Amino acid sequence: GVETVGGYCETVIRRNAAIPVEQTRVFATAQDDQETVEVRVLVGEARESSQNQNLGSLELSGIRRAHRGAVRIAVTFVMGQDGTLSVEAKDMESGRAQSVKLQLVGSVTDAEVQRMTDRQQSMLGRGA
């Protein structure tokens, strides 16, 4: 998930999602004239960010100064079969983007990865 204003965690990829998986959520700036957005990447199921594990962060700078909520940032998570999480923050207006790759060591076992991959394959076979 991603930390939002007020210290809350917004889920991007739900628990037990079949992998590989790509999910995007759109967020807006939280302050007037904000030129930089920090995207804090979290793992866990708690609603409060402080109760989840911080995996890392990225910073997207050079966004247009505007009223709070006027600039929209698309945050995309891509979870690969190899346990790599790629996160991209992209200003939807300008196309300016920043990304980071995080290796999720110890978070998911090889057996869990295989089970999620098998489930994804079976869902694709059913036309889901």
Order of alpha helices (4+ residues) and beta strands (2+ residues): beta-beta-beta-beta-beta-beta-beta-beta-alpha
